Amino acid sequence: MRTAGVAIAALGLHTTGALAAARPRVVSVSIKPAVLQAGGGTFEVSARVRDARTCRVDAGPLIPRRFLNCSSGHVTLRGHVPANTTEDPAVWSLSVEADAGSHTGHSRELQIEVLPREQVSSNGPAPLPVSGVDVCAPGPECDYGDSSESFQAWGNVAPEPLGDCAFAAVADWEQIVLQRQADPTLIGYEYAKAGGTENGLAQNALWSYWRSNGIAGVYLTGLHSYTTTVTDVQNGVRDYGAMIAELSFEAGWAFGPYSMPASLHDVVLDGFTPEGPLVVSWGETVQMSWEQWQDEGVGMWGVEASPHS
């Protein structure tokens, strides 16, 4: 990173005519955590909305259906999941609705899984490769890429504004495309050698260092800039298997389960669903919405690299 379901109803709140006429949208929504041990526990729902006045979470008995003011564009609410006393996973669904008075907008359905008794251990539940991913059948609008893989954080731990996200993205790309596992210590050393600091590294400096010096023994041999349209995302993933992308956040914007500082952040884009792109960062795969991607995606590159310079 480089520093730089709640259903909503409007009741008696003053607003402008333009906002009342606008169609509200849920730009992004996330649950943290998405998987709980058999004993259940507390979770948090966060959503970023647009052109909405009030919100509420439709989560059945997990969260009271109370009305919240979300005219600021953000809403966060906590709920509680009961213990699972069965031998099968218990799955709870929820969604977020945003209301502007005459129109409403809805998020996709998210799920919380409570593990059965036999999966509980002293080390906690086994993490899922992907949580909150839009379920779809492989086809023109659905490509899960390598989202079943496990990734390291490479020293770039969410959501701290640590600048080595650029080198962490390269390490993720090399794992996905070249099946090479880099040494996290080496990634940190080479990041500092390239001139990276806690405030980050310029994008062009990443490309220059990767091409001239290599990163974890792999050298950049080709770089192709793409637009961030839906079509280019889909074509780029099919052509390259994985792309490197740059996101731009404003303070408080959600990314996965995290609330972000104002910053730039490099990720690997390796799949997509009808909901939006799948990106790898901080050792996990995050489902973005297309609208969130439109707001936050500022650059995308197809990469060619080889262990030989």
HELIX and SHEET records of a PDB file:
HELIX    1   1 GLY A   17  ALA A   21  1                                   5    
HELIX    2   2 GLY A   60  LEU A   62  5                                   3    
HELIX    3   3 ARG A  117  GLN A  119  5                                   3    
HELIX    4   4 CYS A  165  LEU A  178  1                                  14    
HELIX    5   5 PRO A  184  LYS A  193  1                                  10    
HELIX    6   6 GLN A  203  ASN A  213  1                                  11    
HELIX    7   7 VAL A  230  TYR A  240  1                                  11    
HELIX    8   8 TRP A  290  GLU A  296  1                                   7    
SHEET    1   A 5 ARG A   2  THR A   3  0                                        
SHEET    2   A 5 SER A 263  PHE A 272 -1                                        
SHEET    3   A 5 MET A 243  PHE A 249 -1                                        
SHEET    4   A 5 GLY A 297  SER A 306 -1                                        
SHEET    5   A 5 TYR A 219  TYR A 226 -1                                        
SHEET    1   B 4 ARG A   2  THR A   3  0                                        
SHEET    2   B 4 SER A 263  PHE A 272 -1                                        
SHEET    3   B 4 PRO A 277  SER A 281 -1                                        
SHEET    4   B 4 GLU A 284  GLN A 287 -1                                        
SHEET    1   C 3 ARG A  25  LYS A  32  0                                        
SHEET    2   C 3 GLY A  41  ARG A  50 -1                                        
SHEET    3   C 3 HIS A  74  VAL A  81 -1                                        
SHEET    1   D 5 VAL A  35  LEU A  36  0                                        
SHEET    2   D 5 LEU A 110  VAL A 114  1                                        
SHEET    3   D 5 ALA A  90  ASP A  99 -1                                        
SHEET    4   D 5 THR A  54  ASP A  58 -1                                        
SHEET    5   D 5 LEU A  68  ASN A  69 -1                                        
SHEET    1   E 4 VAL A  35  LEU A  36  0                                        
SHEET    2   E 4 LEU A 110  VAL A 114  1                                        
SHEET    3   E 4 ALA A  90  ASP A  99 -1                                        
SHEET    4   E 4 THR A 104  HIS A 106 -1                                        
SHEET    1   F 2 ALA A 254  PHE A 255  0                                        
SHEET    2   F 2 TYR A 258  SER A 259 -1                                        
END                                                                             
